[in-house]
Amino acid sequence: MSAIQRRSALLLAVLVIVVAMVATACGGSDSSSSSAAADSGAITAAKDDTIAAMVPADIASKGELTVATDATYPPAELFAEDGSTIEGMDVDLGIAIGQVMGLKWNFVNAGFDSIIPGLTSAKYNLGMSAFTDTKEREQVVDFVTYFQAGTSFIAGVDGAKFTTIEDACGLKVGFEKGSTSADPAIAQSEKCKAAGKPEITAIAFPDQNAVNLAVASGQVDFAMADTPTLEWIAQKSDGKLTVIGTSFDVAPYGLAIPKDSGLAEPILAALKKLMADGTYTAILKKWGVESGAITDPKINGAIS
């Protein structure tokens, strides 16, 4: 679940900042060269032998998992200043879950819309990329919920002026390919048409960076994505972009797991342990997203 916009011209300076700070997380093409999380400031967790014993023997013997993420979606996942190390809330939390399980989680960058297909083809062991857990996605993979976030709008400070999607008739919205963020705009477009108003034009971009550029340059009027991500992007835009309206459609993030892999139960157990000992809260506070904390993680906890 997430959408934004992309392009450049007038706001080149903003684009440079946004690209640098938002480097990866919900788009782009597969790249297994972008790996593990930064060691500096890492919050570590201890192995739990009981939980580790829940891990399927073939996976435990390998000792590691390949975890796909789209590193253009801060603060959940992004590239560090070195341009190659992947960091973020998802990465820190995933590594800690792995430590409890006795496994090393190797994060690799991938196009957001390629991650679930990559799980079903066994290219990746897990997907952790600010996925909204939806009933549709649960038909293909399992999820363990670990966070929640709403959706917001972002636009140029001198751009679109509205507060609800009902006021967006006739505007262009940018979103990331494979995300669910623009669904409300697409649904509203039909209502606009039925009311005799101009439709909302939805434009898909390959990743979040592209969406950001499109908004900053005016290629689209606004973008939609998860509120924490848009707040991060606006903060790094040097005052050129702003979050508008109020957050809505709060839904759970889910860690994506191939069905019948035997990993859902140990991951859930490890997450609960991190919640109980305070590690989970510490990681969310590190990235400034503690308002999205949940207390009752579930396997396949989609609400829609």
Secondary structure, DSSP 8 states (H G I E B T S, - for coil): --------STTHHHHHHHHHHH-BSS-S--BTTS-----TT-------HHHHTTS-HHHHHH-EEEEEE-SEETTTEEE-TTSS-EESHHHHHHHHHHHHHT-EEEEEE--HHHHHHHHHTTS-SEE-SS-B--HHHHTTEEEEEEEEEEEEEEEETTS---SSGGG-TT-EEEEETT-STTHHHHHHHHHHHHTTS---EEEEESSHHHHHHHHHHTSSSEEEEEHHHHHHHHHTTTTSEEEEEEEEEEEEEEEEEETTSS-HHHHHHHHHHHHHHTHHHHHHHHTT-GGG--S---BS----
